[in-house]
Amino acid sequence: MLRISVIGSGYLGVTHAACMAELGYRVTGLDIDADKVARLNAGDVPFYEPGLAGLVEEHTASGRLRFTTSYEVAAQADVHFLCVGTPQRRGQDAADLSHLDAAVRRLAPLLGHDCLLVGKSTVPVGTAARILEAVSGLAPPSTTVDVAWNPEFLREGHAVADTLAPDRIVLGVVSERSEKVLKELYAPFVDRGTPLVVADLATAELTKSAANAFLATKVSFINAMAEVCEAVGADVTRLSEGLSHDPRIGDQFIRPGLGFGGGCLPKDLRAFQARARELGVGGALSFLGEVDAINTRRRSATVRLVREQCDGELARRRVAVLGGAFKPGSDDIRDSPALYVAEELSRSGARVVVHDPKANQNIRRHHPSLTCADTVLDACAQADVVVLATEWAEFADIDPAVLGAVVSHRRVVDARNALDAEQWKQAAWTYRALGRP
C-alpha cells in the first residue's frame, strides 16, 4: 500500500489527506504551524467544511491519518502531494509561489528513496517544469524523484464529496512510472468510471487555470446582463431562466447577484492574466480583465442599492448584513463580497451588524471594525435595511413576517436573488435586487 504525505494543511491539504485516509491509505499531513498540527491530531479541524471534521476525527483515532511539523517524517512517504497556498502577491496580480518553493527546498533533500512529488496547488503554467528541474538538483543523487501535476477541482462547501466522487481526474506526467503510480492510487475512482485525462505538465496546469477562468466568465456574463437589465427595467432572473434551458449553456454559474469571491477565483483569474503577459500572449486573455471588473462592480452596485433604500443617506442608519462567508457551506471570508459590502457601508457611516452561520469567529478576528450578531433576529433588530449577502439556505427560508416584527423599516436588498420576492412584498417589505426592476 502506498504511503502518502500531504504538504500543507489548509482547506485543500486537510481535505485531501482525510479523503486519502478514507480510501485506505496511510497518510501524513504536514504543516509548519505546530498549534494547527496539534489540533488536527486531536481530531479538531480549525475551519468549517461539511463532513470533513468527522473524517479527520475517525482517521486520526484509527492511526491511518496523522499530522506533523517534521519534514523528516513526511519524507518517508512514497507519494508526496503539494497542497500549499499560492496567494496573490501583495500589490501585484501574479501568484506568490514562495510557500511552494520553500516546501520543495525543505522536502527534496530528505527524499532517501525513489518517490513521486505531485502538485495539487493552483500554479502559473510552467511551475511544474521549474519544480522538476529544482528537485533534480536538490534530491540525493542516489534517488529518483519524479514530478507530476494533479490539479484539484474542489468547491468549498462540497470539498469532501468532490474528492471522494470527482467528476474528472487530470494527471500531468513526464514518465510512465508516474502515470502508473497515480493510476494505482486513484484506481477506486477510475474503476468506477471517473473520466481520467493524462497529459503533460503544462496542459495539466492550464486545465485548472482555464477552468477557473471559464467559471468566472460565466458568473460575470450574467452579471453584465444584470447591468443591462437595470438600464432598461428588465428582469435578469427571468433572462437567466430563459438561457438555462439552452443545453449549450445550462443552468450552472449563471445565477445573477453579488458575484464571486474567495481564495481561488479572484486571485487565480489575475494570476492567469499575469502569466499570459509574461509569456507574451497577454492579449489572448485581456477579456478576463473585464470579467474581473464586472464582478467588482456588482459589489459597488449593492452598496448603491442599500444607499437608495436609506433615502440616499447611510450615516447612522442601521444595516443588517446577512452573510459574511464568500459562499454558503464555508467559513472562508477571503475576498468575501459580503464583507466588502459590509465594510463599505460601515465606512459610509452606517451602523453595520453582520451575521453568518459559520463565519462569525473569522469575521470578528479579521474585521474587528464590524459588529457580529449570533442570530439573524439579533442582527436585524431595529435595522433600517436588511441585506442578504451570502445565500445560506437558512436566510432564504426566513419568514419575512417574523423578521418584519424586529426591524425598524421593512426594506430588504437581495444581493443574491435568493429570496421569494413576491412573498416579501406581500409581507409589506420594499424589495430590491440586483438586475431586477
C-alpha positions in Angstrom: 0.0 0.0 0.0 1.4 3.4 -1.0 2.3 5.7 1.8 1.2 9.3 1.3 2.3 12.7 2.6 0.3 15.9 2.1 2.4 19.1 2.4 0.2 21.9 3.6 -2.8 21.6 5.9 -5.2 24.2 4.7 -8.6 23.6 3.1 -7.1 21.6 0.3 -4.5 19.8 2.2 -6.6 18.6 5.1 -9.4 17.5 2.8 -7.1 15.6 0.5 -5.3 13.9 3.4 -8.5 12.9 5.2 -10.1 11.5 1.9 -6.9 9.6 1.1 -7.1 8.0 4.5 -10.8 7.2 3.8 -9.6 5.3 0.8 -7.4 3.2 3.0 -4.0 4.8 2.6 -1.7 5.7 5.5 -1.4 9.5 5.3 0.9 12.0 7.0 -0.2 15.6 6.8 2.5 18.3 7.3 2.2 21.9 8.4 4.7 24.3 9.9 2.0 25.6 12.4 2.5 23.5 15.5 -0.8 24.6 17.1 -2.7 23.6 13.9 -1.0 20.2 13.8 -1.8 19.6 17.5 -5.5 20.5 16.9 -5.7 18.2 13.8 -4.1 15.3 15.6 -6.8 15.7 18.3 -9.4 15.5 15.5 -10.2 19.2 15.6 -10.4 20.9 12.2 -9.7 24.6 12.5 -12.1 25.6 9.7 -15.5 24.6 8.6 -16.0 22.2 5.7 -19.1 19.9 5.7 -18.2 16.3 6.5 -14.5 16.9 7.0 -14.4 17.0 10.8 -15.9 13.5 11.0 -13.3 12.1 8.6 -10.4 13.7 10.4 -11.7 12.5 13.8 -12.2 9.0 12.6 -8.9 8.5 10.9 -6.7 10.3 13.4 -8.2 8.0 16.0 -7.6 4.9 13.9 -4.0 5.9 13.2 -4.4 6.0 9.5 -4.1 9.7 9.5 -1.5 11.8 11.4 -0.2 15.3 11.2 3.3 16.5 11.8 5.6 19.6 11.6 8.6 17.3 10.7 9.7 17.2 7.1 11.9 14.2 8.0 8.7 12.3 9.0 6.8 13.3 5.9 9.8 12.4 3.6 9.3 8.7 4.4 6.2 8.5 2.2 6.1 7.2 -1.4 3.8 9.9 -2.9 4.0 13.5 -1.7 1.2 15.9 -2.5 2.0 19.6 -2.6 -1.1 21.4 -1.3 0.4 24.7 0.0 -1.2 28.1 -0.7 -0.4 30.2 -3.8 -1.9 33.5 -2.8 -1.8 36.7 -4.9 1.5 38.7 -4.4 1.0 41.8 -2.4 0.3 44.7 -4.7 0.6 42.5 -7.9 -1.6 40.2 -9.9 0.9 37.4 -10.1 0.8 34.3 -7.8 3.1 34.2 -4.8 4.9 30.8 -5.1 7.3 31.4 -2.1 5.5 28.9 0.1 5.5 26.2 -2.6 9.2 26.8 -3.4 10.1 26.7 0.3 8.3 23.4 0.8 10.2 21.9 -2.2 13.5 23.1 -0.8 12.8 21.6 2.6 11.5 18.3 1.4 13.6 17.4 -1.7 17.0 16.9 0.1 15.3 14.5 2.6 13.9 12.1 0.0 16.0 9.0 0.6 14.2 6.6 -1.7 12.5 6.7 -5.1 9.2 8.5 -4.8 6.8 10.8 -6.6 6.2 14.5 -5.9 2.7 15.6 -7.1 1.5 19.2 -7.2 -2.2 19.9 -6.5 -1.8 23.7 -5.8 -3.1 26.0 -8.5 0.0 27.5 -10.2 1.0 29.5 -13.2 1.8 27.3 -16.2 5.5 26.4 -16.2 5.8 26.0 -12.5 5.8 22.2 -12.6 8.7 22.1 -15.1 10.6 24.5 -12.9 10.0 22.4 -9.8 11.1 19.3 -11.7 14.4 21.0 -12.5 14.8 22.2 -8.9 14.1 18.7 -7.5 16.7 17.1 -9.7 19.3 19.3 -8.2 18.1 19.1 -4.6 17.3 15.4 -4.1 20.0 12.9 -3.2 21.8 11.6 -6.3 21.0 8.0 -5.3 17.2 8.5 -5.6 14.8 9.1 -8.4 12.2 11.7 -7.7 9.5 12.1 -10.4 7.3 15.2 -10.5 3.7 15.2 -11.7 0.8 17.6 -11.5 -2.7 16.7 -10.4 -4.8 19.8 -10.1 -7.7 19.9 -7.7 -11.2 20.9 -8.8 -12.8 21.2 -5.3 -15.6 23.5 -4.4 -15.5 24.8 -0.8 -18.6 23.6 0.9 -18.5 20.4 -1.2 -14.8 19.5 -1.0 -15.2 16.1 0.6 -17.8 14.9 -1.9 -15.7 16.4 -4.7 -12.7 14.4 -3.5 -14.4 11.1 -2.9 -16.6 11.4 -6.1 -14.6 13.5 -8.5 -16.1 14.5 -11.9 -12.7 14.0 -13.5 -9.1 13.4 -12.7 -6.4 15.2 -14.6 -2.8 14.0 -14.5 0.2 15.8 -15.8 3.1 13.4 -16.1 6.6 13.1 -17.6 7.2 9.3 -17.1 5.3 6.0 -17.4 6.2 5.3 -13.8 4.5 8.5 -12.6 1.4 7.6 -14.6 1.3 4.1 -13.3 1.7 5.2 -9.6 -1.1 7.7 -9.9 -3.4 5.4 -11.7 -2.8 2.8 -8.9 -3.5 5.5 -6.3 -6.7 6.6 -8.0 -7.9 3.1 -9.0 -11.0 3.3 -6.8 -12.2 6.2 -8.9 -11.0 5.1 -12.3 -12.5 1.6 -11.8 -16.0 3.1 -11.3 -15.7 5.2 -14.5 -14.4 8.6 -13.4 -13.0 10.3 -16.5 -9.2 10.3 -16.5 -7.2 12.8 -18.6 -3.5 12.1 -18.9 -1.4 15.0 -20.3 1.9 16.8 -20.0 2.7 19.0 -17.1 1.8 22.3 -18.8 -1.5 21.1 -20.0 -2.5 19.9 -16.5 -1.6 23.2 -15.0 -3.5 25.1 -17.7 -6.6 22.9 -17.3 -7.1 24.2 -13.7 -6.4 27.9 -14.7 -8.7 27.6 -17.7 -11.5 26.0 -15.7 -11.5 28.8 -13.1 -11.3 31.5 -15.8 -14.3 30.0 -17.6 -16.4 29.7 -14.5 -15.6 33.3 -13.5 -16.5 34.4 -17.1 -20.0 32.7 -16.8 -20.7 34.4 -13.5 -19.6 37.8 -14.8 -21.5 37.3 -18.1 -24.9 37.0 -16.3 -23.9 39.9 -14.0 -23.1 42.0 -17.1 -26.6 41.2 -18.3 -27.9 42.4 -14.9 -26.3 45.7 -15.6 -28.1 45.9 -18.9 -31.4 44.9 -17.3 -31.0 47.6 -14.7 -30.7 50.2 -17.5 -33.9 49.1 -19.3 -36.1 47.8 -16.4 -35.8 44.1 -17.4 -35.6 41.1 -15.0 -32.3 39.3 -15.1 -33.7 36.3 -13.2 -36.1 35.6 -16.0 -33.4 36.2 -18.5 -31.2 33.7 -16.7 -34.0 31.2 -16.7 -34.5 31.6 -20.4 -30.8 31.0 -21.0 -30.7 28.0 -18.7 -33.0 25.8 -20.9 -30.5 26.0 -23.8 -28.4 22.8 -23.4 -25.4 24.6 -24.8 -25.5 27.0 -21.9 -27.1 25.1 -19.0 -28.1 26.5 -15.6 -24.8 26.4 -13.7 -23.0 29.6 -12.8 -25.5 31.9 -14.5 -27.2 33.0 -11.3 -27.1 36.8 -11.1 -26.0 38.5 -7.9 -23.2 39.9 -5.9 -20.5 37.8 -7.8 -17.7 35.5 -6.9 -15.0 35.8 -4.2 -13.0 33.5 -2.0 -9.4 32.5 -2.0 -9.4 30.9 -5.5 -11.3 32.5 -8.4 -10.3 36.2 -8.0 -6.6 35.6 -7.4 -6.4 32.8 -10.0 -8.1 34.9 -12.6 -5.5 37.7 -12.1 -2.5 35.3 -11.9 -3.6 33.7 -15.2 -3.6 37.1 -16.9 -0.2 37.9 -15.3 1.3 34.7 -16.6 -0.1 35.3 -20.1 1.6 38.7 -20.1 4.9 37.1 -19.1 4.6 34.6 -21.9 3.8 37.4 -24.5 0.2 36.3 -25.0 -1.5 38.8 -22.7 -3.9 39.9 -25.4 -5.4 36.4 -25.6 -6.7 36.8 -22.0 -7.3 40.5 -22.0 -11.0 39.9 -21.8 -10.5 38.5 -18.3 -9.8 42.0 -17.0 -13.3 43.0 -17.8 -14.6 39.7 -16.2 -12.9 40.8 -13.0 -14.2 44.4 -13.4 -17.8 43.3 -13.9 -17.5 41.2 -10.7 -16.2 44.1 -8.7 -18.9 46.5 -10.0 -21.6 44.3 -8.6 -20.2 44.9 -5.1 -20.4 48.7 -5.6 -23.9 48.3 -7.1 -25.1 46.6 -4.0 -23.8 49.4 -1.8 -25.7 51.9 -4.1 -28.9 49.9 -3.7 -28.6 50.0 0.1 -28.0 53.7 0.0 -31.1 54.2 -2.2 -33.1 52.2 0.3 -31.9 54.5 3.0 -33.1 57.6 1.0 -29.6 58.4 -0.1 -28.1 58.8 3.5 -26.2 56.0 5.2 -24.9 57.9 8.2 -26.3 56.5 11.5 -28.5 54.1 9.6 -28.6 50.5 11.0 -27.9 47.9 8.3 -28.1 44.2 8.9 -25.9 42.2 6.5 -26.8 38.5 6.4 -23.8 36.6 5.4 -20.0 37.0 5.8 -18.5 33.9 4.2 -17.8 34.3 0.5 -20.2 31.4 -0.2 -22.6 29.2 1.8 -21.3 26.0 3.2 -18.0 27.6 4.3 -16.5 29.8 6.9 -14.0 31.2 4.4 -14.0 35.0 4.3 -11.2 35.6 1.9 -12.2 38.3 -0.6 -15.8 37.9 0.5 -18.2 40.1 -1.5 -20.5 40.2 1.6 -17.7 41.7 3.8 -16.7 44.1 1.0 -20.2 45.5 1.1 -20.3 45.5 4.9 -17.1 47.4 5.2 -18.1 49.9 2.5 -21.4 50.6 4.3 -19.5 51.0 7.6 -17.0 53.4 6.0 -20.0 55.4 4.8 -21.3 55.9 8.3 -23.8 53.1 8.6 -24.0 51.0 11.8 -23.5 47.6 10.3 -24.3 44.3 12.1 -23.3 41.0 10.4 -24.5 37.5 11.0 -23.1 34.4 9.4 -24.0 30.8 10.5 -20.3 29.7 10.4 -18.0 32.6 9.8 -18.7 34.9 12.7 -15.5 33.9 14.5 -13.4 34.7 11.4 -15.2 38.0 10.9 -14.5 39.1 14.5 -10.8 38.1 14.1 -10.1 39.7 10.7 -12.7 42.5 10.6 -12.8 43.9 14.1 -14.5 47.1 13.0 -17.7 45.2 12.2 -20.2 44.1 14.8 -21.3 40.4 14.6 -24.6 39.1 16.0 -25.2 35.5 17.0 -28.6 35.2 15.4 -30.5 36.6 12.4 -33.0 38.3 14.7 -30.3 39.9 16.7 -28.6 41.2 13.6 -31.8 42.6 12.2 -33.1 44.2 15.4 -34.1 47.8 14.7 -32.5 47.6 11.2 -33.3 50.3 8.7 -32.5 47.9 5.8 -31.6 44.2 5.6 -29.0 42.9 3.0 -28.9 39.3 2.0 -25.3 39.0 1.0 -24.5 35.2 1.2 -27.2 32.8 0.1 -27.2 30.4 3.1 -30.4 28.3 3.0 -31.5 29.4 6.4 -31.6 33.0 5.1 -33.6 32.2 2.1 -36.1 30.3 4.3 -36.6 33.3 6.7 -40.3 34.2 7.3 -40.5 37.9 6.3 -43.4 38.4 8.7 -41.3 37.2 11.7 -38.3 39.4 10.6 -40.6 42.3 10.0 -41.5 42.4 13.7 -38.0 43.3 14.8 -36.8 45.7 12.1 -37.3 49.5 12.1 -38.2 49.6 8.4 -39.2 46.7 6.2 -36.6 47.2 3.5 -34.5 44.4 2.0 -31.8 44.3 -0.6 -31.5 40.7 -2.0 -28.0 40.8 -3.4 -28.1 37.1 -4.3 -31.6 36.9 -5.8 -32.2 34.1 -3.3 -35.5 35.3 -1.7 -39.0 34.9 -2.9 -39.7 38.4 -4.0 -43.5 38.1 -4.0 -43.6 36.6 -0.5 -41.5 39.5 0.8 -43.6 42.1 -1.0 -46.8 40.6 0.4 -45.4 40.9 3.9 -45.1 44.7 3.2 -41.4 44.8 2.6 -39.8 47.1 0.0 -37.8 44.6 -2.0 -34.8 45.5 -4.2 -32.4 43.1 -6.0 -29.6 43.3 -8.5 -30.7 43.2 -12.1 -34.4 43.4 -11.4 -37.0 46.3 -11.7 
